[in-house]
Amino acid sequence: MYGGTFDPIHYGHLRIAEELLDIIGLERIIFVPSGDPRLRVAPVASRKHRSAMVRLAIQGNNMFLLDEREINRPGISTTVESLREYQNELGKKTAPCFILGMDAFIKINQWHRWHELFKLCHIIVVARPGYTSVDRYPVLPMDIRKEFISRRVLNANNLRLQCNGLIYTAQTSLLEISASHIRLLVTAGKSIRYLLPENVSDYIKSNYLYAGRT
């Protein structure tokens, strides 16, 4: 499961997902756009538009799926609620993996019922611009560091040995692309070509997304 606001989705997101299919041998990757996130500023684009952009971005790749459960869920989105639903749907013998950026992982202790996440999934941590190594991150909170040290595995194959509770840091290509920068470019009337799929760029233009807003 790959969660995020995807405001908008771009090649940085898509390349990480593509590489993780090979690195970990995932069966598929499910993109889960968030509804109203609890710990960050509300997305600029609406739920409907962000979901539509993900659908356009992943079309043609049968290893990528869109799940709109958080888009359709009223109120604040919490990851733990979605993971509980997945466990009920997939069964406890499945080993689901939740993908998140290192910038999010270093604040995971602020998430709702964050310790419960380890009972519901493995966590795959990927580098983000400005956040390239958990090991060298100087202010990793002690409660997160404790979990990281005790749960980390260095070989992706170890994720198959149990159904949840492990942390794996994946070395993926670090594309210096951010959704906030794309929004700024759109607001300034500048080109966003080659930062995201062309059909997503066309959707942004035709629906006047991010015009006059950052």
PyMOL CGO cylinders between C-alpha atoms (Angstrom):
from pymol import cmd
from pymol.cgo import CYLINDER

trace = [
    CYLINDER, 0.00, 0.00, 0.00, 1.34, 3.39, -1.03, 0.3, 1, 1, 1, 1, 1, 1,
    CYLINDER, 1.34, 3.39, -1.03, -0.47, 6.19, 0.73, 0.3, 1, 1, 1, 1, 1, 1,
    CYLINDER, -0.47, 6.19, 0.73, -0.21, 9.93, 0.23, 0.3, 1, 1, 1, 1, 1, 1,
    CYLINDER, -0.21, 9.93, 0.23, -2.05, 13.06, -0.74, 0.3, 1, 1, 1, 1, 1, 1,
    CYLINDER, -2.05, 13.06, -0.74, -0.76, 12.79, -4.35, 0.3, 1, 1, 1, 1, 1, 1,
    CYLINDER, -0.76, 12.79, -4.35, -1.38, 16.50, -4.83, 0.3, 1, 1, 1, 1, 1, 1,
    CYLINDER, -1.38, 16.50, -4.83, -0.43, 15.87, -7.62, 0.3, 1, 1, 1, 1, 1, 1,
    CYLINDER, -0.43, 15.87, -7.62, 1.06, 12.43, -8.24, 0.3, 1, 1, 1, 1, 1, 1,
    CYLINDER, 1.06, 12.43, -8.24, 4.35, 12.64, -10.16, 0.3, 1, 1, 1, 1, 1, 1,
    CYLINDER, 4.35, 12.64, -10.16, 7.24, 10.59, -11.52, 0.3, 1, 1, 1, 1, 1, 1,
    CYLINDER, 7.24, 10.59, -11.52, 8.95, 10.50, -8.13, 0.3, 1, 1, 1, 1, 1, 1,
    CYLINDER, 8.95, 10.50, -8.13, 6.02, 8.51, -6.73, 0.3, 1, 1, 1, 1, 1, 1,
    CYLINDER, 6.02, 8.51, -6.73, 5.72, 6.30, -9.77, 0.3, 1, 1, 1, 1, 1, 1,
    CYLINDER, 5.72, 6.30, -9.77, 9.42, 5.45, -10.05, 0.3, 1, 1, 1, 1, 1, 1,
    CYLINDER, 9.42, 5.45, -10.05, 9.61, 4.43, -6.38, 0.3, 1, 1, 1, 1, 1, 1,
    CYLINDER, 9.61, 4.43, -6.38, 6.63, 2.12, -6.85, 0.3, 1, 1, 1, 1, 1, 1,
    CYLINDER, 6.63, 2.12, -6.85, 8.09, 0.58, -10.01, 0.3, 1, 1, 1, 1, 1, 1,
    CYLINDER, 8.09, 0.58, -10.01, 11.45, -0.11, -8.38, 0.3, 1, 1, 1, 1, 1, 1,
    CYLINDER, 11.45, -0.11, -8.38, 9.90, -1.62, -5.26, 0.3, 1, 1, 1, 1, 1, 1,
    CYLINDER, 9.90, -1.62, -5.26, 8.11, -4.21, -7.37, 0.3, 1, 1, 1, 1, 1, 1,
    CYLINDER, 8.11, -4.21, -7.37, 11.52, -5.57, -8.32, 0.3, 1, 1, 1, 1, 1, 1,
    CYLINDER, 11.52, -5.57, -8.32, 13.43, -4.92, -5.09, 0.3, 1, 1, 1, 1, 1, 1,
    CYLINDER, 13.43, -4.92, -5.09, 10.89, -6.64, -2.85, 0.3, 1, 1, 1, 1, 1, 1,
    CYLINDER, 10.89, -6.64, -2.85, 9.02, -8.79, -5.32, 0.3, 1, 1, 1, 1, 1, 1,
    CYLINDER, 9.02, -8.79, -5.32, 5.66, -7.29, -4.46, 0.3, 1, 1, 1, 1, 1, 1,
    CYLINDER, 5.66, -7.29, -4.46, 2.53, -8.83, -5.96, 0.3, 1, 1, 1, 1, 1, 1,
    CYLINDER, 2.53, -8.83, -5.96, 1.08, -5.41, -6.70, 0.3, 1, 1, 1, 1, 1, 1,
    CYLINDER, 1.08, -5.41, -6.70, 1.12, -1.84, -5.42, 0.3, 1, 1, 1, 1, 1, 1,
    CYLINDER, 1.12, -1.84, -5.42, -2.09, -0.19, -4.30, 0.3, 1, 1, 1, 1, 1, 1,
    CYLINDER, -2.09, -0.19, -4.30, -2.12, 3.61, -4.40, 0.3, 1, 1, 1, 1, 1, 1,
    CYLINDER, -2.12, 3.61, -4.40, -4.29, 4.97, -1.59, 0.3, 1, 1, 1, 1, 1, 1,
    CYLINDER, -4.29, 4.97, -1.59, -4.92, 8.73, -1.89, 0.3, 1, 1, 1, 1, 1, 1,
    CYLINDER, -4.92, 8.73, -1.89, -5.71, 10.19, 1.51, 0.3, 1, 1, 1, 1, 1, 1,
    CYLINDER, -5.71, 10.19, 1.51, -8.92, 11.97, 2.33, 0.3, 1, 1, 1, 1, 1, 1,
    CYLINDER, -8.92, 11.97, 2.33, -8.36, 14.67, 4.95, 0.3, 1, 1, 1, 1, 1, 1,
    CYLINDER, -8.36, 14.67, 4.95, -4.91, 14.03, 6.48, 0.3, 1, 1, 1, 1, 1, 1,
    CYLINDER, -4.91, 14.03, 6.48, -4.65, 14.46, 10.25, 0.3, 1, 1, 1, 1, 1, 1,
    CYLINDER, -4.65, 14.46, 10.25, -1.10, 15.81, 10.54, 0.3, 1, 1, 1, 1, 1, 1,
    CYLINDER, -1.10, 15.81, 10.54, -0.59, 18.04, 7.53, 0.3, 1, 1, 1, 1, 1, 1,
    CYLINDER, -0.59, 18.04, 7.53, -2.18, 20.98, 5.77, 0.3, 1, 1, 1, 1, 1, 1,
    CYLINDER, -2.18, 20.98, 5.77, -5.25, 20.03, 3.75, 0.3, 1, 1, 1, 1, 1, 1,
    CYLINDER, -5.25, 20.03, 3.75, -4.47, 19.16, 0.12, 0.3, 1, 1, 1, 1, 1, 1,
    CYLINDER, -4.47, 19.16, 0.12, -4.99, 21.91, -2.45, 0.3, 1, 1, 1, 1, 1, 1,
    CYLINDER, -4.99, 21.91, -2.45, -6.81, 19.74, -5.00, 0.3, 1, 1, 1, 1, 1, 1,
    CYLINDER, -6.81, 19.74, -5.00, -10.06, 18.07, -4.01, 0.3, 1, 1, 1, 1, 1, 1,
    CYLINDER, -10.06, 18.07, -4.01, -10.36, 14.38, -3.21, 0.3, 1, 1, 1, 1, 1, 1,
    CYLINDER, -10.36, 14.38, -3.21, -12.05, 13.79, -6.55, 0.3, 1, 1, 1, 1, 1, 1,
    CYLINDER, -12.05, 13.79, -6.55, -9.27, 15.47, -8.54, 0.3, 1, 1, 1, 1, 1, 1,
    CYLINDER, -9.27, 15.47, -8.54, -6.41, 13.79, -6.66, 0.3, 1, 1, 1, 1, 1, 1,
    CYLINDER, -6.41, 13.79, -6.66, -7.98, 10.38, -7.16, 0.3, 1, 1, 1, 1, 1, 1,
    CYLINDER, -7.98, 10.38, -7.16, -8.58, 11.08, -10.84, 0.3, 1, 1, 1, 1, 1, 1,
    CYLINDER, -8.58, 11.08, -10.84, -4.93, 12.08, -11.31, 0.3, 1, 1, 1, 1, 1, 1,
    CYLINDER, -4.93, 12.08, -11.31, -3.72, 8.84, -9.71, 0.3, 1, 1, 1, 1, 1, 1,
    CYLINDER, -3.72, 8.84, -9.71, -6.05, 6.84, -11.95, 0.3, 1, 1, 1, 1, 1, 1,
    CYLINDER, -6.05, 6.84, -11.95, -4.61, 8.56, -15.03, 0.3, 1, 1, 1, 1, 1, 1,
    CYLINDER, -4.61, 8.56, -15.03, -1.02, 8.17, -13.88, 0.3, 1, 1, 1, 1, 1, 1,
    CYLINDER, -1.02, 8.17, -13.88, -1.19, 4.41, -13.30, 0.3, 1, 1, 1, 1, 1, 1,
    CYLINDER, -1.19, 4.41, -13.30, -3.36, 3.40, -16.24, 0.3, 1, 1, 1, 1, 1, 1,
    CYLINDER, -3.36, 3.40, -16.24, -1.74, 0.78, -18.42, 0.3, 1, 1, 1, 1, 1, 1,
    CYLINDER, -1.74, 0.78, -18.42, 0.27, -0.73, -15.56, 0.3, 1, 1, 1, 1, 1, 1,
    CYLINDER, 0.27, -0.73, -15.56, -1.53, -3.85, -14.34, 0.3, 1, 1, 1, 1, 1, 1,
    CYLINDER, -1.53, -3.85, -14.34, 0.75, -4.03, -11.27, 0.3, 1, 1, 1, 1, 1, 1,
    CYLINDER, 0.75, -4.03, -11.27, -0.61, -0.70, -10.01, 0.3, 1, 1, 1, 1, 1, 1,
    CYLINDER, -0.61, -0.70, -10.01, -4.10, -0.33, -8.54, 0.3, 1, 1, 1, 1, 1, 1,
    CYLINDER, -4.10, -0.33, -8.54, -6.09, 2.61, -7.16, 0.3, 1, 1, 1, 1, 1, 1,
    CYLINDER, -6.09, 2.61, -7.16, -7.96, 2.26, -3.88, 0.3, 1, 1, 1, 1, 1, 1,
    CYLINDER, -7.96, 2.26, -3.88, -10.37, 5.08, -3.06, 0.3, 1, 1, 1, 1, 1, 1,
    CYLINDER, -10.37, 5.08, -3.06, -11.35, 3.92, 0.43, 0.3, 1, 1, 1, 1, 1, 1,
    CYLINDER, -11.35, 3.92, 0.43, -9.83, 6.97, 2.13, 0.3, 1, 1, 1, 1, 1, 1,
    CYLINDER, -9.83, 6.97, 2.13, -11.16, 9.30, -0.54, 0.3, 1, 1, 1, 1, 1, 1,
    CYLINDER, -11.16, 9.30, -0.54, -14.65, 7.92, 0.11, 0.3, 1, 1, 1, 1, 1, 1,
    CYLINDER, -14.65, 7.92, 0.11, -14.33, 7.81, 3.90, 0.3, 1, 1, 1, 1, 1, 1,
    CYLINDER, -14.33, 7.81, 3.90, -15.77, 10.89, 5.59, 0.3, 1, 1, 1, 1, 1, 1,
    CYLINDER, -15.77, 10.89, 5.59, -13.68, 12.86, 8.03, 0.3, 1, 1, 1, 1, 1, 1,
    CYLINDER, -13.68, 12.86, 8.03, -10.01, 12.54, 8.90, 0.3, 1, 1, 1, 1, 1, 1,
    CYLINDER, -10.01, 12.54, 8.90, -7.95, 9.77, 7.29, 0.3, 1, 1, 1, 1, 1, 1,
    CYLINDER, -7.95, 9.77, 7.29, -5.90, 7.44, 9.49, 0.3, 1, 1, 1, 1, 1, 1,
    CYLINDER, -5.90, 7.44, 9.49, -3.59, 4.78, 8.12, 0.3, 1, 1, 1, 1, 1, 1,
    CYLINDER, -3.59, 4.78, 8.12, -4.29, 2.36, 10.92, 0.3, 1, 1, 1, 1, 1, 1,
    CYLINDER, -4.29, 2.36, 10.92, -7.98, 2.24, 10.00, 0.3, 1, 1, 1, 1, 1, 1,
    CYLINDER, -7.98, 2.24, 10.00, -7.21, 1.39, 6.39, 0.3, 1, 1, 1, 1, 1, 1,
    CYLINDER, -7.21, 1.39, 6.39, -4.68, -1.28, 7.41, 0.3, 1, 1, 1, 1, 1, 1,
    CYLINDER, -4.68, -1.28, 7.41, -7.23, -2.90, 9.74, 0.3, 1, 1, 1, 1, 1, 1,
    CYLINDER, -7.23, -2.90, 9.74, -9.61, -3.09, 6.80, 0.3, 1, 1, 1, 1, 1, 1,
    CYLINDER, -9.61, -3.09, 6.80, -6.94, -4.65, 4.60, 0.3, 1, 1, 1, 1, 1, 1,
    CYLINDER, -6.94, -4.65, 4.60, -6.17, -7.27, 7.22, 0.3, 1, 1, 1, 1, 1, 1,
    CYLINDER, -6.17, -7.27, 7.22, -9.85, -8.20, 7.41, 0.3, 1, 1, 1, 1, 1, 1,
    CYLINDER, -9.85, -8.20, 7.41, -10.10, -8.38, 3.62, 0.3, 1, 1, 1, 1, 1, 1,
    CYLINDER, -10.10, -8.38, 3.62, -6.82, -10.18, 2.87, 0.3, 1, 1, 1, 1, 1, 1,
    CYLINDER, -6.82, -10.18, 2.87, -6.55, -12.39, 5.92, 0.3, 1, 1, 1, 1, 1, 1,
    CYLINDER, -6.55, -12.39, 5.92, -3.85, -12.57, 8.57, 0.3, 1, 1, 1, 1, 1, 1,
    CYLINDER, -3.85, -12.57, 8.57, -1.62, -14.86, 6.49, 0.3, 1, 1, 1, 1, 1, 1,
    CYLINDER, -1.62, -14.86, 6.49, -0.95, -12.14, 3.93, 0.3, 1, 1, 1, 1, 1, 1,
    CYLINDER, -0.95, -12.14, 3.93, 2.14, -9.96, 4.46, 0.3, 1, 1, 1, 1, 1, 1,
    CYLINDER, 2.14, -9.96, 4.46, 1.07, -6.43, 3.50, 0.3, 1, 1, 1, 1, 1, 1,
    CYLINDER, 1.07, -6.43, 3.50, 3.72, -3.72, 3.16, 0.3, 1, 1, 1, 1, 1, 1,
    CYLINDER, 3.72, -3.72, 3.16, 3.08, -0.04, 3.76, 0.3, 1, 1, 1, 1, 1, 1,
    CYLINDER, 3.08, -0.04, 3.76, 5.34, 2.32, 1.79, 0.3, 1, 1, 1, 1, 1, 1,
    CYLINDER, 5.34, 2.32, 1.79, 6.24, 5.71, 3.18, 0.3, 1, 1, 1, 1, 1, 1,
    CYLINDER, 6.24, 5.71, 3.18, 8.93, 8.31, 2.71, 0.3, 1, 1, 1, 1, 1, 1,
    CYLINDER, 8.93, 8.31, 2.71, 11.71, 8.83, 5.22, 0.3, 1, 1, 1, 1, 1, 1,
    CYLINDER, 11.71, 8.83, 5.22, 10.37, 12.33, 5.91, 0.3, 1, 1, 1, 1, 1, 1,
    CYLINDER, 10.37, 12.33, 5.91, 7.13, 10.73, 7.14, 0.3, 1, 1, 1, 1, 1, 1,
    CYLINDER, 7.13, 10.73, 7.14, 8.81, 7.87, 8.97, 0.3, 1, 1, 1, 1, 1, 1,
    CYLINDER, 8.81, 7.87, 8.97, 10.79, 10.17, 11.27, 0.3, 1, 1, 1, 1, 1, 1,
    CYLINDER, 10.79, 10.17, 11.27, 7.46, 11.57, 12.49, 0.3, 1, 1, 1, 1, 1, 1,
    CYLINDER, 7.46, 11.57, 12.49, 5.54, 8.30, 12.62, 0.3, 1, 1, 1, 1, 1, 1,
    CYLINDER, 5.54, 8.30, 12.62, 5.25, 8.55, 16.41, 0.3, 1, 1, 1, 1, 1, 1,
    CYLINDER, 5.25, 8.55, 16.41, 2.73, 11.36, 15.80, 0.3, 1, 1, 1, 1, 1, 1,
    CYLINDER, 2.73, 11.36, 15.80, 0.42, 9.06, 13.83, 0.3, 1, 1, 1, 1, 1, 1,
    CYLINDER, 0.42, 9.06, 13.83, -2.80, 7.77, 15.33, 0.3, 1, 1, 1, 1, 1, 1,
    CYLINDER, -2.80, 7.77, 15.33, -2.13, 4.47, 17.23, 0.3, 1, 1, 1, 1, 1, 1,
    CYLINDER, -2.13, 4.47, 17.23, 1.23, 4.19, 15.53, 0.3, 1, 1, 1, 1, 1, 1,
    CYLINDER, 1.23, 4.19, 15.53, 2.43, 1.16, 17.49, 0.3, 1, 1, 1, 1, 1, 1,
    CYLINDER, 2.43, 1.16, 17.49, -0.51, -0.80, 16.10, 0.3, 1, 1, 1, 1, 1, 1,
    CYLINDER, -0.51, -0.80, 16.10, 0.86, -0.39, 12.58, 0.3, 1, 1, 1, 1, 1, 1,
    CYLINDER, 0.86, -0.39, 12.58, 3.50, -3.02, 13.31, 0.3, 1, 1, 1, 1, 1, 1,
    CYLINDER, 3.50, -3.02, 13.31, 0.76, -5.56, 14.04, 0.3, 1, 1, 1, 1, 1, 1,
    CYLINDER, 0.76, -5.56, 14.04, -0.87, -4.89, 10.69, 0.3, 1, 1, 1, 1, 1, 1,
    CYLINDER, -0.87, -4.89, 10.69, 1.93, -4.60, 8.13, 0.3, 1, 1, 1, 1, 1, 1,
    CYLINDER, 1.93, -4.60, 8.13, 5.61, -4.38, 7.32, 0.3, 1, 1, 1, 1, 1, 1,
    CYLINDER, 5.61, -4.38, 7.32, 6.90, -0.86, 6.76, 0.3, 1, 1, 1, 1, 1, 1,
    CYLINDER, 6.90, -0.86, 6.76, 9.00, 0.00, 3.71, 0.3, 1, 1, 1, 1, 1, 1,
    CYLINDER, 9.00, 0.00, 3.71, 10.91, 3.26, 4.11, 0.3, 1, 1, 1, 1, 1, 1,
    CYLINDER, 10.91, 3.26, 4.11, 12.19, 5.07, 1.01, 0.3, 1, 1, 1, 1, 1, 1,
    CYLINDER, 12.19, 5.07, 1.01, 14.46, 8.08, 0.68, 0.3, 1, 1, 1, 1, 1, 1,
    CYLINDER, 14.46, 8.08, 0.68, 13.04, 11.50, -0.08, 0.3, 1, 1, 1, 1, 1, 1,
    CYLINDER, 13.04, 11.50, -0.08, 14.77, 14.72, -1.15, 0.3, 1, 1, 1, 1, 1, 1,
    CYLINDER, 14.77, 14.72, -1.15, 16.58, 15.95, 1.96, 0.3, 1, 1, 1, 1, 1, 1,
    CYLINDER, 16.58, 15.95, 1.96, 16.06, 12.65, 3.78, 0.3, 1, 1, 1, 1, 1, 1,
    CYLINDER, 16.06, 12.65, 3.78, 18.43, 10.02, 2.46, 0.3, 1, 1, 1, 1, 1, 1,
    CYLINDER, 18.43, 10.02, 2.46, 19.42, 7.86, 5.46, 0.3, 1, 1, 1, 1, 1, 1,
    CYLINDER, 19.42, 7.86, 5.46, 17.59, 6.88, 8.62, 0.3, 1, 1, 1, 1, 1, 1,
    CYLINDER, 17.59, 6.88, 8.62, 20.87, 5.68, 10.11, 0.3, 1, 1, 1, 1, 1, 1,
    CYLINDER, 20.87, 5.68, 10.11, 22.45, 9.11, 9.88, 0.3, 1, 1, 1, 1, 1, 1,
    CYLINDER, 22.45, 9.11, 9.88, 19.39, 11.13, 10.77, 0.3, 1, 1, 1, 1, 1, 1,
    CYLINDER, 19.39, 11.13, 10.77, 20.57, 13.01, 13.88, 0.3, 1, 1, 1, 1, 1, 1,
    CYLINDER, 20.57, 13.01, 13.88, 17.30, 13.62, 15.70, 0.3, 1, 1, 1, 1, 1, 1,
    CYLINDER, 17.30, 13.62, 15.70, 15.35, 10.40, 15.17, 0.3, 1, 1, 1, 1, 1, 1,
    CYLINDER, 15.35, 10.40, 15.17, 13.07, 10.31, 18.23, 0.3, 1, 1, 1, 1, 1, 1,
    CYLINDER, 13.07, 10.31, 18.23, 14.10, 7.68, 20.75, 0.3, 1, 1, 1, 1, 1, 1,
    CYLINDER, 14.10, 7.68, 20.75, 10.80, 5.77, 20.61, 0.3, 1, 1, 1, 1, 1, 1,
    CYLINDER, 10.80, 5.77, 20.61, 11.04, 5.49, 16.81, 0.3, 1, 1, 1, 1, 1, 1,
    CYLINDER, 11.04, 5.49, 16.81, 14.75, 4.59, 16.96, 0.3, 1, 1, 1, 1, 1, 1,
    CYLINDER, 14.75, 4.59, 16.96, 13.97, 1.77, 19.38, 0.3, 1, 1, 1, 1, 1, 1,
    CYLINDER, 13.97, 1.77, 19.38, 11.41, 0.28, 17.01, 0.3, 1, 1, 1, 1, 1, 1,
    CYLINDER, 11.41, 0.28, 17.01, 13.67, 0.81, 14.02, 0.3, 1, 1, 1, 1, 1, 1,
    CYLINDER, 13.67, 0.81, 14.02, 16.63, -0.99, 15.59, 0.3, 1, 1, 1, 1, 1, 1,
    CYLINDER, 16.63, -0.99, 15.59, 14.58, -3.93, 16.84, 0.3, 1, 1, 1, 1, 1, 1,
    CYLINDER, 14.58, -3.93, 16.84, 12.51, -4.42, 13.68, 0.3, 1, 1, 1, 1, 1, 1,
    CYLINDER, 12.51, -4.42, 13.68, 14.86, -3.53, 10.82, 0.3, 1, 1, 1, 1, 1, 1,
    CYLINDER, 14.86, -3.53, 10.82, 15.83, -6.20, 8.30, 0.3, 1, 1, 1, 1, 1, 1,
    CYLINDER, 15.83, -6.20, 8.30, 18.56, -5.75, 5.70, 0.3, 1, 1, 1, 1, 1, 1,
    CYLINDER, 18.56, -5.75, 5.70, 17.32, -8.37, 3.26, 0.3, 1, 1, 1, 1, 1, 1,
    CYLINDER, 17.32, -8.37, 3.26, 13.94, -7.88, 1.60, 0.3, 1, 1, 1, 1, 1, 1,
    CYLINDER, 13.94, -7.88, 1.60, 13.42, -11.65, 1.53, 0.3, 1, 1, 1, 1, 1, 1,
    CYLINDER, 13.42, -11.65, 1.53, 13.06, -11.57, 5.32, 0.3, 1, 1, 1, 1, 1, 1,
    CYLINDER, 13.06, -11.57, 5.32, 9.73, -9.82, 4.87, 0.3, 1, 1, 1, 1, 1, 1,
    CYLINDER, 9.73, -9.82, 4.87, 8.31, -13.17, 3.73, 0.3, 1, 1, 1, 1, 1, 1,
    CYLINDER, 8.31, -13.17, 3.73, 9.24, -14.91, 6.97, 0.3, 1, 1, 1, 1, 1, 1,
    CYLINDER, 9.24, -14.91, 6.97, 6.45, -13.26, 8.97, 0.3, 1, 1, 1, 1, 1, 1,
    CYLINDER, 6.45, -13.26, 8.97, 3.25, -11.37, 8.17, 0.3, 1, 1, 1, 1, 1, 1,
    CYLINDER, 3.25, -11.37, 8.17, 3.96, -8.04, 9.85, 0.3, 1, 1, 1, 1, 1, 1,
    CYLINDER, 3.96, -8.04, 9.85, 6.18, -6.08, 12.19, 0.3, 1, 1, 1, 1, 1, 1,
    CYLINDER, 6.18, -6.08, 12.19, 9.38, -5.55, 10.18, 0.3, 1, 1, 1, 1, 1, 1,
    CYLINDER, 9.38, -5.55, 10.18, 10.99, -2.41, 8.76, 0.3, 1, 1, 1, 1, 1, 1,
    CYLINDER, 10.99, -2.41, 8.76, 12.97, -2.41, 5.53, 0.3, 1, 1, 1, 1, 1, 1,
    CYLINDER, 12.97, -2.41, 5.53, 14.77, 0.62, 4.08, 0.3, 1, 1, 1, 1, 1, 1,
    CYLINDER, 14.77, 0.62, 4.08, 14.75, 0.38, 0.30, 0.3, 1, 1, 1, 1, 1, 1,
    CYLINDER, 14.75, 0.38, 0.30, 17.38, 1.98, -1.92, 0.3, 1, 1, 1, 1, 1, 1,
    CYLINDER, 17.38, 1.98, -1.92, 15.39, 3.53, -4.76, 0.3, 1, 1, 1, 1, 1, 1,
    CYLINDER, 15.39, 3.53, -4.76, 16.21, 6.25, -7.26, 0.3, 1, 1, 1, 1, 1, 1,
    CYLINDER, 16.21, 6.25, -7.26, 15.96, 9.66, -5.67, 0.3, 1, 1, 1, 1, 1, 1,
    CYLINDER, 15.96, 9.66, -5.67, 14.21, 11.94, -8.12, 0.3, 1, 1, 1, 1, 1, 1,
    CYLINDER, 14.21, 11.94, -8.12, 14.29, 15.57, -6.99, 0.3, 1, 1, 1, 1, 1, 1,
    CYLINDER, 14.29, 15.57, -6.99, 10.60, 16.13, -7.71, 0.3, 1, 1, 1, 1, 1, 1,
    CYLINDER, 10.60, 16.13, -7.71, 8.04, 17.39, -5.24, 0.3, 1, 1, 1, 1, 1, 1,
    CYLINDER, 8.04, 17.39, -5.24, 4.33, 18.02, -5.52, 0.3, 1, 1, 1, 1, 1, 1,
    CYLINDER, 4.33, 18.02, -5.52, 4.72, 21.42, -3.85, 0.3, 1, 1, 1, 1, 1, 1,
    CYLINDER, 4.72, 21.42, -3.85, 7.23, 22.51, -6.50, 0.3, 1, 1, 1, 1, 1, 1,
    CYLINDER, 7.23, 22.51, -6.50, 4.90, 21.35, -9.27, 0.3, 1, 1, 1, 1, 1, 1,
    CYLINDER, 4.90, 21.35, -9.27, 2.08, 23.40, -7.75, 0.3, 1, 1, 1, 1, 1, 1,
    CYLINDER, 2.08, 23.40, -7.75, 4.34, 26.46, -7.61, 0.3, 1, 1, 1, 1, 1, 1,
    CYLINDER, 4.34, 26.46, -7.61, 5.27, 26.04, -11.26, 0.3, 1, 1, 1, 1, 1, 1,
    CYLINDER, 5.27, 26.04, -11.26, 1.61, 25.80, -12.27, 0.3, 1, 1, 1, 1, 1, 1,
    CYLINDER, 1.61, 25.80, -12.27, 0.76, 28.87, -10.21, 0.3, 1, 1, 1, 1, 1, 1,
    CYLINDER, 0.76, 28.87, -10.21, 3.58, 30.78, -11.92, 0.3, 1, 1, 1, 1, 1, 1,
    CYLINDER, 3.58, 30.78, -11.92, 2.42, 29.66, -15.35, 0.3, 1, 1, 1, 1, 1, 1,
    CYLINDER, 2.42, 29.66, -15.35, 5.59, 27.67, -16.00, 0.3, 1, 1, 1, 1, 1, 1,
    CYLINDER, 5.59, 27.67, -16.00, 6.06, 24.29, -17.65, 0.3, 1, 1, 1, 1, 1, 1,
    CYLINDER, 6.06, 24.29, -17.65, 5.63, 21.06, -15.66, 0.3, 1, 1, 1, 1, 1, 1,
    CYLINDER, 5.63, 21.06, -15.66, 6.48, 18.81, -18.60, 0.3, 1, 1, 1, 1, 1, 1,
    CYLINDER, 6.48, 18.81, -18.60, 8.56, 15.72, -17.75, 0.3, 1, 1, 1, 1, 1, 1,
    CYLINDER, 8.56, 15.72, -17.75, 7.84, 16.03, -14.00, 0.3, 1, 1, 1, 1, 1, 1,
    CYLINDER, 7.84, 16.03, -14.00, 4.68, 13.94, -14.19, 0.3, 1, 1, 1, 1, 1, 1,
    CYLINDER, 4.68, 13.94, -14.19, 2.76, 11.94, -16.80, 0.3, 1, 1, 1, 1, 1, 1,
    CYLINDER, 2.76, 11.94, -16.80, 1.48, 14.02, -19.68, 0.3, 1, 1, 1, 1, 1, 1,
    CYLINDER, 1.48, 14.02, -19.68, -2.13, 12.95, -19.13, 0.3, 1, 1, 1, 1, 1, 1,
    CYLINDER, -2.13, 12.95, -19.13, -1.91, 14.19, -15.53, 0.3, 1, 1, 1, 1, 1, 1,
    CYLINDER, -1.91, 14.19, -15.53, -0.46, 17.49, -16.73, 0.3, 1, 1, 1, 1, 1, 1,
    CYLINDER, -0.46, 17.49, -16.73, -3.32, 17.81, -19.21, 0.3, 1, 1, 1, 1, 1, 1,
    CYLINDER, -3.32, 17.81, -19.21, -5.82, 17.06, -16.45, 0.3, 1, 1, 1, 1, 1, 1,
    CYLINDER, -5.82, 17.06, -16.45, -4.33, 19.80, -14.25, 0.3, 1, 1, 1, 1, 1, 1,
    CYLINDER, -4.33, 19.80, -14.25, -4.57, 22.31, -17.07, 0.3, 1, 1, 1, 1, 1, 1,
    CYLINDER, -4.57, 22.31, -17.07, -8.08, 21.37, -18.20, 0.3, 1, 1, 1, 1, 1, 1,
    CYLINDER, -8.08, 21.37, -18.20, -9.44, 21.53, -14.65, 0.3, 1, 1, 1, 1, 1, 1,
    CYLINDER, -9.44, 21.53, -14.65, -7.53, 24.72, -13.74, 0.3, 1, 1, 1, 1, 1, 1,
    CYLINDER, -7.53, 24.72, -13.74, -5.93, 23.04, -10.72, 0.3, 1, 1, 1, 1, 1, 1,
    CYLINDER, -5.93, 23.04, -10.72, -3.41, 25.00, -8.63, 0.3, 1, 1, 1, 1, 1, 1,
    CYLINDER, -3.41, 25.00, -8.63, -3.98, 28.19, -10.60, 0.3, 1, 1, 1, 1, 1, 1,
    CYLINDER, -3.98, 28.19, -10.60, -3.27, 31.06, -8.21, 0.3, 1, 1, 1, 1, 1, 1,
    CYLINDER, -3.27, 31.06, -8.21, -2.55, 28.69, -5.30, 0.3, 1, 1, 1, 1, 1, 1,
    CYLINDER, -2.55, 28.69, -5.30, 0.51, 26.93, -3.92, 0.3, 1, 1, 1, 1, 1, 1,
]
cmd.load_cgo(trace, "trace")
